Amino acid sequence: MPMLLDVLLLEDDPGKKNRLLEFLNSKKGELFGKVDTALSVGDTLGRLKTHRYDLLIVDVIVPAVLGGVAHESHSIDLFMQIDEAVDIQRPRFSVAISASDQLS
């Protein structure tokens, strides 16, 4: 049996999140095992403190905290914190995604 990847998806847009979850869940048991979601950088860091994910998928434009303003600098900060923090479990693989054409 192949190893199934545990996935954490950081996406704050409900429509995009649902489309991505539909795809991830369609491959559940084949490629993916546990699939969790986060809505902000803070939420993501909290989950990384309690679980080691194989794959972290991050929307580039997300809020730092729940209900905050989404900005691309927050995802950059997230990756920097993942690199520097000692109290989180780093994912094996990370990928940044975006549907925006207005990234600076």
RALIN-V364352 format. One record per helix or strand of 2 or more residues. SS is the DSSP state (@ for helix, = for strand). FROM is the first residue (numbers start at 1). LEN is the number of residues. Records with the same first field share a line. If there is no record, write none. Layout:
SS: FROM-LEN / FROM-LEN
//
This chain:
=: 5-6 / 32-7 / 55-5 / 62-2 / 70-2 / 93-5
@: 14-13 / 41-10 / 72-13
//
